[in-house]
Amino acid sequence: MNPSDADELRALAEAYVAGELSAGQKAELENRLRTGEEARLCFLAFLEVHAGLAWEFRGGNAALREHPEAREMLRRACNVDAGLRTMAAKDAPVRRFWSGRWMPLAAAAAIVMALGLSAFWLMSSRDTVARVASAESAADMKSGDRLAIGRRIELSGGKVVIEFNCGAVTTLTGPCVFEIESATQALLQRGHVHTLAARPEAKGFTIRTPRSRVVDLGTEFVTAVADDGHSRVDVNSGEVVVHLSGSDASHRLRQGEMLAVEPGDRQVTVRIERGDGTPAFRFPTIPPPSNTDYADASRGLARVSLVGGPLRAIRSNPAFVSGGMDRLVDGRAQGSADAPLESVFFEDGARGGFLFDLGQPIAISKINSYSWHVSVFRNENHVRATQKYTLWGFAGDDPPDAERPSAAKGWERIARVNTDEFFEVSAPTMRPAQQGTSVSAQHGNLGRFRFLLFEVYPTRAAHDNDLDHTFYGEIDVYAEP
């Protein structure tokens, strides 16, 4: 067989194995095999390589489990093998050739080719593990681009959708720094990534951040990392497991739950959950308001005072004024969804905070805060349910100026809370009416502090361009045993 005929036959055989023969190519291949013994022998040798590969890895080689493209090629080879045996059985010359003196040489050639092809396929599938499904305003990237292990993607803006061979789909929103580490894992160093891992093959897909690993259990979730290392995970559906660096403990998050991690050795975490909308204040994992915490008024160990302000006070209508500061530490939250007198909230447009004096420095294990609001006038209005604050701590007896904690030397930032960011709120109706937040540390306690300052921010501009404030019902501070 001359080289030209051999090349044409090889091309037909490759198309046959791939299942991509056109009607014309099929007729051409059938004619060659029917009229030429040499063509039949070459074709059989080619297919034997594929069948050998399929037999070798049919048991579930670990590498092939990780590489769908190689797995698919070998599956096709298995299907071809059955047809090969039938054809060989019907053709006496081929049968004699295969069982005669050429068998050792053909087998050796098949083994050599199998090793070469398997190495090529596995290296190729190992390196190229994803492709760009779409790219909007992203420089140097276009739809269809193949992405290999080690590929680093830096977006100053725009959006890129990446489809991994394992079935996971990630949407990167700039600014973003994202690196593909393996067929089932990527590193998010900065930015915002939405991951959809709905297919069974995508289970176990992992997004790694500088401080954690987020492992999919068949779900849709969002991972975000800020410039200063603050990160968060939001679960839209299904479940994920979050492993924090330097710890054997893990956090299982379900639909509607969130975990944020502050930079630093303590790895302070923030959980945000929606409540059941009843006075019982039941949440998936956060306990309801308590009268047994260290700061509860009944224990007489702590005092809470107002910073900035003022609190809401409308003399012409006492029904719409804030309750006193003692409402934050009375061991219970609101009894109904629109209860201003059982809540603590600032005058519209004001800025301020809550200052807790614990009497002495104590090791704090956990801090929980609770809010609830549905407007009695507009049921869809949950504006005052949002929790948005920065929590600061100070261990000494003479705290810095609490009016400007972020600029004052000595205050230590403990955590940042923004439930609107977690729930991705773009309209008041999207806010859960009842919300709970829990701040704790992965390693040890939150620190030893005497003073805690909640720097409270307004929620959004209302119809009169003022800034509304949240109905806080209770804040619980727990000391380490």
PEKA-V411510 format. One record per residue. RES is the residue in one small letter. SS is DSSP state (H for helix, E for strand, C for the rest). Layout:
RES_SS + RES_SS
This chain:
m_C + n_C + p_H + s_H + d_H + a_H + d_H + e_H + l_H + r_H + a_H + l_H + a_H + e_H + a_H + y_H + v_H + a_H + g_C + e_C + l_C + s_C + a_H + g_H + q_H + k_H + a_H + e_H + l_H + e_H + n_H + r_H + l_H + r_H + t_H + g_C + e_H + e_H + a_H + r_H + l_H + c_H + f_H + l_H + a_H + f_H + l_H + e_H + v_H + h_H + a_H + g_H + l_H + a_H + w_H + e_H + f_H + r_C + g_C + g_C + n_C + a_H + a_H + l_H + r_H + e_H + h_C + p_H + e_H + a_H + r_H + e_H + m_H + l_H + r_H + r_H + a_H + c_H + n_H + v_H + d_H + a_H + g_H + l_H + r_H + t_H + m_H + a_H + a_H + k_H + d_C + a_H + p_H + v_H + r_H + r_H + f_H + w_H + s_H + g_C + r_C + w_C + m_H + p_H + l_H + a_H + a_H + a_H + a_H + a_H + i_H + v_H + m_H + a_H + l_H + g_H + l_H + s_H + a_H + f_H + w_H + l_H + m_H + s_H + s_H + r_H + d_H + t_E + v_E + a_E + r_E + v_E + a_E + s_E + a_E + e_E + s_C + a_C + a_C + d_C + m_C + k_C + s_C + g_C + d_C + r_E + l_E + a_E + i_C + g_C + r_C + r_E + i_E + e_E + l_E + s_C + g_C + g_C + k_E + v_E + v_E + i_E + e_E + f_E + n_C + c_C + g_C + a_C + v_E + t_E + t_E + l_E + t_E + g_E + p_E + c_E + v_E + f_E + e_E + i_E + e_E + s_E + a_C + t_C + q_E + a_E + l_E + l_E + q_E + r_E + g_E + h_E + v_E + h_E + t_E + l_E + a_E + a_C + r_C + p_H + e_H + a_H + k_C + g_C + f_C + t_E + i_E + r_E + t_C + p_C + r_C + s_E + r_E + v_E + v_E + d_E + l_C + g_C + t_E + e_E + f_E + v_E + t_E + a_E + v_E + a_C + d_C + d_C + g_C + h_C + s_E + r_E + v_E + d_E + v_E + n_E + s_E + g_C + e_E + v_E + v_E + v_E + h_E + l_E + s_C + g_C + s_C + d_C + a_C + s_E + h_E + r_E + l_E + r_E + q_C + g_C + e_C + m_E + l_E + a_E + v_E + e_C + p_C + g_C + d_C + r_C + q_C + v_E + t_E + v_E + r_E + i_E + e_E + r_E + g_C + d_C + g_C + t_C + p_C + a_C + f_C + r_C + f_C + p_C + t_C + i_C + p_C + p_C + p_C + s_C + n_C + t_C + d_C + y_C + a_C + d_C + a_H + s_H + r_H + g_C + l_C + a_C + r_E + v_E + s_E + l_E + v_E + g_E + g_C + p_C + l_E + r_C + a_C + i_C + r_C + s_C + n_C + p_H + a_H + f_H + v_C + s_C + g_C + g_C + m_H + d_H + r_H + l_H + v_H + d_C + g_C + r_C + a_C + q_C + g_C + s_C + a_C + d_C + a_C + p_H + l_H + e_H + s_C + v_E + f_C + f_E + e_C + d_C + g_C + a_C + r_C + g_E + g_E + f_E + l_E + f_E + d_E + l_E + g_E + q_E + p_E + i_E + a_E + i_E + s_E + k_E + i_E + n_E + s_E + y_E + s_E + w_E + h_C + v_C + s_C + v_C + f_C + r_C + n_C + e_C + n_C + h_C + v_H + r_H + a_H + t_C + q_C + k_E + y_E + t_E + l_E + w_E + g_E + f_E + a_C + g_C + d_C + d_C + p_C + p_C + d_C + a_H + e_H + r_H + p_C + s_C + a_C + a_C + k_C + g_C + w_C + e_E + r_E + i_E + a_E + r_E + v_E + n_E + t_H + d_H + e_H + f_H + f_H + e_C + v_C + s_C + a_C + p_H + t_H + m_H + r_C + p_C + a_C + q_E + q_E + g_E + t_E + s_E + v_E + s_E + a_E + q_C + h_C + g_C + n_C + l_C + g_C + r_E + f_E + r_E + f_E + l_E + l_E + f_E + e_E + v_E + y_C + p_C + t_C + r_C + a_E + a_C + h_C + d_C + n_C + d_C + l_E + d_C + h_C + t_C + f_C + y_E + g_E + e_E + i_E + d_E + v_E + y_E + a_E + e_C + p_C
